[in-house]
Amino acid sequence: MSYAYDLTRELPHRPDRVWRALTDPALLSRWFMPCDQDLSELPIGGRFTLTDPNARGWSGILDGELVERVAPERLVYRTDEREGTSSTTLTWTLTPTRDGTRLDLHHAGWQGLRGLLTAQFLRMGWRTLITNNLNELLATTEHDTDTP
């Protein structure tokens, strides 16, 4: 059986700013994980690596592949744990709202009991990452994240 979850958050920031935080490696490292590629410039099918320097219980390395990009509306990529234990797909959808952006995350692909437990654990992590870390980054770095 395959497991997935969905998370939606309303952010009081413009879609272009949220998009940049999802794709720019300097900003990704400040709220999520260091990334070795700029996802706004990487060609479809291009490979990238996300690294969690604080990982416990796994290598902390995700090998990614960019699947789809429609700036600043939709970003899809697949990640594989370096040790080969899971492969998941993340789909980010940004919808402009009157007050900012509705950010939808669909994270899918976990298999089996380990996958179910991982999905449940990461659901809590994503809530914190988006509600706290991403929102705080965008609130405190408006001048850094404005599109030129």
N, C-alpha and C positions, 0 to 999 in steps of 0.2 A: 504494500500500500504506500502511496505517495502522500506527503504532507505539505501543506502550504499555509500561509497566513497573509492577511491583509491588514494594513494600518493606514489610517487617514489622519492627517493633522492639518489644521488651518494655521497658516503662518502669516504674520503681519508684515510680509516682505514681498517685493515685486518678484514675478516669476524669473526674470533674467538674473536677479541676485541669487535666488535659490538654485537656479540652474548652474551658475558658476560655482557655487559651493559643492554641487554634486559632481562636477567635472574637473575642476582645477586642482592639480595635485597639492599645491601649497595650502589650499583651503581644506581639502579632504583630510589632510594630515592633522588639521587643527580640531576637527570634530569627529572623525571616523578613524581611518587608518592611513598611514603613508601609502601613496600610490606612485609608481614609477613612470606613469604616462599621463598626458593631458587628455582626458576622455572627450573633450570637445574637438580635438584635432585628430585623434586616432582613427584610422580608417576602419570601416566595418570589417569584422573578422580579425582586427588587430588584437594583439596580446598585451596584457599588462599584469602587474603583480601588486597585490595589497599585502602589507605586512603589519601584523600586530606585535609590537615590541613587548607587550605585557601578557602575551598568551600563556595560558596555563592549561595543560592537558592536551595540547595539540601543537603543531609546529608554528602556528601563527602566520603561515604563508598561504595566501589564496592566489592561484593562477587564474586570471580572468581572460575573457574574450568578449569584445564588444559585438553585440548582436544587432542592435538598432539604435539610431539616434535621430530624433527630430527636434532640433533646438527651437525654443526652450520648452518643449512640451512632453517629450517622452525619451527615456533612456533605458535600454535593456542590455544587461550583460549577464554572462554565465560565469560562475566561479567554481573552481575545483580545489579542495583542500590538497595541499602538496602531498600528503601521505595517502591520497586516493580514497579517503573514507566517505566523501560526499561531493556531490555536484549539484549546485542549485542555480536558479535563475532569479535575478532581481529585476523587477520592472518598476520604474519610477515614472509617475504621470503627474505633470504640473498643470493645474487649471487656474487661470486668473480669476480672482474674486474681487468684489468691491473693496475689500480691506487688505488684499494681498494675494496669497496663493493657497490653493488647496493642494497638498502634497499627498499622493497615494502611493503606497509601496505594496507590491505583491511579491512575496518571496516564496518560491516554490521549489520542490524537487527532493525533499528528504525522503529517505526510504527506511522502512522497518522501525523497530522499537527505538534504536539509537537515534534515528531521524526524528521520530516523534518527540523524544526528550530534548534533542538539540533545538528543534523548532520552538518548543515551549520556552526554553531558556533564552533563545535569541529574540523571541517576541518581547520579553521584558527588556532586553538590551536595546532593541530598536526604539522602544518607547522612550527610554532615557536619552539615547543618542539624538533622536529627532527633537523631542520636546525640550530637552535641556541643552545639549551640546550644540546642535545645529542652530536652534533658535537664538541661543546666547551669542554664538559666533556672528550671526547676521545682525543682531541688535547692537553689538559692540564694535563692529568693523564696517560700518556702512561705507566709509570712504574707501576702504580697501577693496570692497566687493562690487563697487559700481562699475558698470560697463563703460569703457572710455568713449 
